[in-house]
Amino acid sequence: MGRVALIGENSIEYIEILLTIWGQGDCAVLIDWRIPFLAAYDMIRDSEAYMCVVEDSYVKEIKLDDYPEVKFFKYSRKKNVAEELPVGIRSKYHANYLSTEALILFSSGTTGKSKGIILSHKAISNNADSIIEYMKLSDKDCFYIAKTLAHSSTLVGELLVALKTGKKVIVAPTIVPPRFVLNNLIKFDVSIICLNPSLLLMYAEEYKRRKYTIPSLRCIYVSGAILYNKHLEMAKNAFNGVDIYNVYGLTEAGPRVSAQRYDCNSGVSVGKPISNVKICIRDENGRKLSEGEKGVICVSSPCLYSGYVKGIRKREIDIFEEINTGDIGYIDHGELYIVGRIDDVINIDAHKIFPEDVERCILNEVNVDDCIVVGENVDGEASLVCYYQADHILSNSEIKKLRKRLAVYEIPRKFCRVDKIPQGFNGKKVHSDGKGINIWSKN
C-alpha cells in the first residue's frame, strides 16, 4: 500500500482515478487544483506520495522534469460540463470498513504549510453511513456536486453517500456562473445540493432575479463557514419551499459532526450531533460547561482522523477521548451553535471579543451585504475595526443602532467600506493568519 496524489477539477475522469487508487489498495492524497503548483508540490512531498496523477491543464506551463522527486502522470478532462456519473464507473466502488488509510486531505491554505489529515476507510465509511441516516434519502433523489471533491465535506458527505446508496450523482466543474448550476439542477432533476454560505447567497440572488422553477429541488445543505441569520432568511425567501439545513464538521472528525434535520433546525444552529458522535463544550481548563455557556467545542467520534502526515498531530485526542476542534460555540436545547474560531478571538481591555458575534449583530442591525471585524491599532490603542460591503457609506445614525445589541467595547471604532470581503477556497472569511495575527492591517 502506498500514497498516490491526485490533482484536478471535478470530473468523471477524476472520480474514476480516485476509485482506481482505492481499488489497488493505495491511499489517495487529494490536493485542490486551485492551489499554486509549488505549494501543491510541497504537499505531495510532505505526504510521501510515490506518484501524482494530475490533470494536464493544471501543469500545462510546468516543466515536470524539473521536479524529479515525484513521478507525474497526466490525464485529460474530456468535458467541461455537468454530467451524470456513469454506472460503469460507479461499479468500481466497493464498500470498505478497514482501518487502512483512505485519504489524505489538506484542510486549508495556499502556502504549502497546511498539514495533511489522514482518514481511514473505516472513518469515512462510518461517517457516510451516519450522514445517510439523517438525510433520509428517497429512490428519486439526485445529488449535484458543486464544490471541489478535494474537500472532505464534498467527498464524504456527497460523493461517498451517493456511491453507497446508489443514488444518481451529477459531477460538475466548480468555477462556473450561478446560472450554469441552476440550469443544470433543472436539466438533471436534482433534489439535493450542498453549498457553503457564499455559494448559497450567489445562487439565491440569481434564483430570485431570473425567477427559476426547480420542482425537483427539495433540500440544500450548508457548511464550511458560519451562516448568518440575515443570509439564511434571504436564501429561504428565494428558494421558497426548499428545506435549507445547516451542518457542521471538520476533516479531523471524518468530517460530519452535527446536522440540522426537519425536527431540529432552529435558525442558524448546526443542529444536533449525528449518530455515534458526542459534543461537549469546555472552558480553557477543560471544565465541562453548562447549556448556553460559550466555550471550546470538543468532539468524540468513531470517525476521528488517524493523524497528520509526518506524524504531526495538531489536535491531540485528550484524556476525555475528544479532539479540540478549535471552534467556539454553545449548546441550546440540544442544538449546537458556532460562534467563531479560538484563533480569531480579540482581546481588548481584558474583554474577550468574538468577531463573528459582532459581525452577526452588524448584519442584523445595519444595512450591509457583508462585513468582517478585526482587531487593529487605532491611534495607539487596540480597537475593533469593521470592514463592510455595501452600496452606501454607513451613517452615524446607522452605527448608533448597534448600541441596542452590543456592549460599548464590542462596537467597532472604525468602519471602512470595501468592494469585497475576501474569502478562502472554502468560503470562510479570513480574520487572521491562524495565530491570532490580523492580516487586514497588512493590506
N, C-alpha and C positions, 0 to 999 in steps of 0.2 A: 504493500500500500504506500502511495506517495501523495504529493500535493501538486495539483495542476491549476495554474492561474487561468482565468477566463475574463477577457475584456471585450465588451461590445454593447451596442444598443440593443434594446429589446427586439427580438425577432424569433421566428420559428427555428432558424439555424442555431441561435444562442441556446434555446431550450434543449434542442437535440444534442448539442455538445455537452451541456450540463448533465443530461441523463446518461450519456455515454461515459462521462467521467465517473459517475456513480456506479454504472454498470460494470466497469472494470476494477472497482474496489478502491478508487482514489478519492481524495478529498478535494473539493472544488474551492479555489481561492477566488472569490468574486470581487472585482475591482470596478468601481464606477467609471464608465468611459469618459465622463466629463472631467476627470482628474487629469492634470498635465502628465505627459508621458514619464518625465524624470521622477515625479512623485510616485507614480504607479510602479516604476521600475524598482524603486526602493522598497515598496510594499511587497513586490514579488520576491525580492531577495530576503527581506525580513521573514517572510513566511516559509522560506526554503523550498519553494516550488521548483520541481525539476524541469518544468516546461511551462510555456504560456501559449494559449490559443487566443489569438487576437483578431478582431475584425480589421480587414485590410485598410478601410478608410481611416481608422484611428491612427495608423502608423504610416500613412502614405508619404509623409515628408520626413520619416525617420529612417536612418540607415541602421537596420537591426544588427548588421555585422559589427557595429561599434559597441555592442553590448553582448559579448560572448559568454558571460556568466549564466545566461538563460537561453534555453532553446526555444525559439519562437516559431510558431506555425500559424499561418494566416488563413482566414476563411472569409468568404464574401456573403454579405446580406443581400439576397436577391431582390427583395421588395422593400419599399419604404411605405408600406400601407398597413392597415389593420386587417388581420386575417385570423380565422379560427385555427386553433392548434389541431393538426390532423390526427386521426385515430392511429395511424402508423407510428407516429412519434409518441403519442400518449402511452402506447403499449410498451414503450421502453422503460416506463416507470414501474418499479417493484417496491412494495412496502418494505421498510427496513427499520427495525427497532433495536439494532445493535448499538453498543456503546462506542463504536468506532467513529472516527472523525468524518463528518459530512461536509461541513462548510467552514471556511474562514472568511469573515466579513469585517470590513473596516468601517467603524461606526461613523466617522465624520472627518472633515479636514481635507485640505489640499496641499499640505506641506510635506506629506510623506512621513510625518511623525505619529500618525494615528496608530494605535495598537490593533493588530488583527485578533478578532474574537473567535475562538474555536467552539463550534457547536457540533454535538454528536447527532447521529441519525436518531437515536433514542429521544434526544431532547426535542428536535424539530418535529418528529412524528407525533409524540405525545402532545406537543403544543398545538399542532394542527388538529388533532382529534378534539381537543378542548374547544378550539375555535369552531369546528364543525358542530359541536354540541349546542353552542349558544346561537349560531346562525340559523339553525332550523331550516335547512335548505329544502326546496321542493324539486320535483323532477324537471320543471321547466326553467330553473334558474340558470343564468348565464353570467359569467364574470367578464369584466373588461379590465385589462391591466393597463393602467395609465402611468404608473410610476416605475422607476427603474427596478429591474429584478436583482440588482446588486445590493439591495437593502433587505433586511430581514423581514420587515412587515409585509413587503410585496411577495417575496419568495415563499415564506411560510404561510402567511395569512391569506394569500390569494392563489398563487400557482399550486402549492402543495395541497391546499384544501381542495382545489378543483381536480387535481390528479387523483387524490384519494377517494373522492366521491363520484368521479366520472362525470362531473358537470362540464358543460361547454365553457370554453375559455377563449377570449379574444385577445390576441397579443398585438400590441401596437407600439409605434415609436413614441418617445416621451416628449421631445421638443416640437410641439405642434400647436397651432392656434386652437382656442376653445371650440370653435365651430367644427373642427375636424373630429374632435371627440364626441360632441353631441350628435352630429350626423351619423357617426358610427354606432352610437347607442341605439339609434332608431333602426339603422340598417340591419344590425345583428340581433335585435330584440333583447338587449342587455337588461338584466334585472338588478345586478349588484356591481357597484364601482367603489373603490377605496381611494380616498384622496387625502392630501394634507390641507390645512386651513387655507393656504394661499390658492391652491387649485380650486378648492370649493368656492371661494369668492369669485374667482375668474369665471368659472363655469356658470355660477348663479347669475352673474351680471349679463353674460351672453345669453343665457336661457331666458331671462326676463326681457332683454332687449329685442330678441328675434322671435319671441313667443313660440318656442318649440313645443311639440307634443310628443312625449315619450311614454306611451302607455305601459310598456314592459318594465320600466324602471320602478323598483319598489323600495330599494334601500341604498343609502350612501353611508359608508363607514369612514370616519375621520380620525387621523392620528398623525404623529410626527411633530406636533407643536401645540401650544395652548390655543384653544378655540374660544374666542371671546363671545359673550352673550349677544352683543350687538351684531356680530358677524353671523352667528348661528341663526338669529331671527331673520336677517336678510336672506340667508340661504333657504330657510323654511318658507318664507313668503314667495321666493322664486320657484322652488321645487314643491309647489303645493301638492300635498297628498303623498309625498315621498318621505319615508322614515329616514331621519338623519341621526346616526348613532356615533357617539364619541368612544374611542377605545384608547388604551394606553399600554405601553410596554417599552422594553429596551432590549437590544440584541442579546445582552448577557442573560436575559430571562427566557430566551427561546423563540420568539420575543414577547408574545402577548402575556399581559399581567391581569388586566381588567377590561371590562366592556359594558357599555350600556346595552340593555335589551328593552323589549316592549314594556316590561314591568319594573325597570329601574333606569330611568332616563331623565333625571332631574336637571334641567338646564344644561350647564356646561360641565357637569361631573363627568368622570370617565367610567362611571358605572361601578359594578361590584366585581370582586375577583372571579376569574374563570375557575373552572373545576380544578381541584388539587393545588391551587395557589392560595397562599395566605399573605396578607398585607398587615404590617404593623408600623405605626408612627412612633418614632423615638426622638428624644432630645439628644443634644450633643454628647451627653454622658451615657447614652444607651438606655435611659429610662423610658418605659412604655408610656405614651401619653394617652389621655382620655379623648373620647369623641369630641370633635370640634377644635382641639388644640393643634396648632401647626408645628410640624417637625419634619424630620427626615423620613422619607418613605423607604421602608425595608421590606424585602420580598423573600419568601421561601417558596420553592417550586421544584418539582422533579425535572424541570426542563432547563435548569441552570447551565451556563456555559462550562466548558471543560478547562478553560484557562485562556491565556493570551499567548501569541507566538513568542518564541524565545523565553518561555516560562514566566513572562511578566503577568502579574495579576493586579490590576488597578483596583478592583472591587473585591477584596477578600471576603470569603464566607466566614462569618464570625461565630462566636460561641452559641448564638441563637440559631445557627444554620441558616442565616439570612445573608443577602447581599444588600449593601447600602447603594441605592440607585443614584444618589447624588441629586435627587429631586426633593423639593419641599412640598408638603401637602397636608391635607387633613381629611378625616372621615366624618361624614354627616349622614345619619340614618342609613349606615351601611355602605354608602356610596363614597368613592374616593374623588377628591378634588385636588388638582395640581395648582400650586401657587407659583413655583419657579424653580430655578437651579440654585444649589448651595453656592456655586462659584459666582453667581450673579448678585448675591446679597450685598447691599451697600450699607456701610456703617457711617452714620452722621450723628455727631453729638451723642454718642452712646446708644443711639437707636439703630436697630436692625431694620432695614427697609427692603421689602421685596419688590423689585421694579415692576414685575408683571402685575402685581396688585394695583400699583399706581396706574399702570397703563390701562388696565381694565376699567378703572374708575374714569379716567380721562375719556376713553372711548364711549362710555355710557353717558357722561355728563356734558361733553363738548362735541361739537360737530366737526370731527376729523375722520378721515378714512382709515388712518393707521398711525401708530406712534411707537416710540421706543424711549425708555427712560434710563439714563446712565448717571454715574457719579463723575463729577468733574471739579476742578479747582476754579472757582469763580471769585475774582478779587481777593485771592489769597485764602479763601475758605472752601472747605469741602461742601459741595452743594449738588442738588439734583438738577439735571438739565433734560428737557423733553424735546426730542426731535419729532416733528409731526408732518404727516402728509395730508394736505387739504387744498381746496380750491380758493382759500382766502387766508389772510393773516388773522390769527386769534386776537380778539379784543380783550381789554381788561375785564369787561363785564362777563365775558365767557369764562375767563380764567377764575373769576371770583366764585363761579358755580362750584368749583372744586372744594371750597371750604365746607360744603354740606357733607362731603363724604370722606375727606382726607384730613389727617392731623396736620398741624402747621408745618412740621418738619418733613411731611410727605409731599407737600406742594412744590413742584419744581421752581427753581429760582429763575431759570431762563427757559423760553420756548422758542425753538428755531424751526422754521418751516423748511422742508426739503422736498425735492421732487419725488423721491422714492426711499422707502426703508429697505436697505439691503438685507437679503436673506441667504442662508446656506442652501446646499443642494436638497436638504430635507424639509425646506420650508420654514425653518426656525429663524427668528431674528437673532442676530449676533450681538450680545451685550458686551462680552468681554473675551479675552484670549483663552479662557478656560482656567485661568489662575486668579480671576477676580480683577484683572487689569483692564480698564476701559480702553477699547480700541477706537472709539469715536473721536476722542480728543486728539488722536494722532492724524486724523484726516486733514 
